[in-house]
């Protein structure tokens, strides 16, 4: 596997993990997710 392809795959997996984690934390509606925690980003 070429290094460039390996980096692309790693980035896709990392991005997917972040997306899943953000859904678990904030939930689809944006108030609280499956964990029951309301996460408010620092502004």
Beta strands, then each sheet from edge to edge (+ up, - down):
end
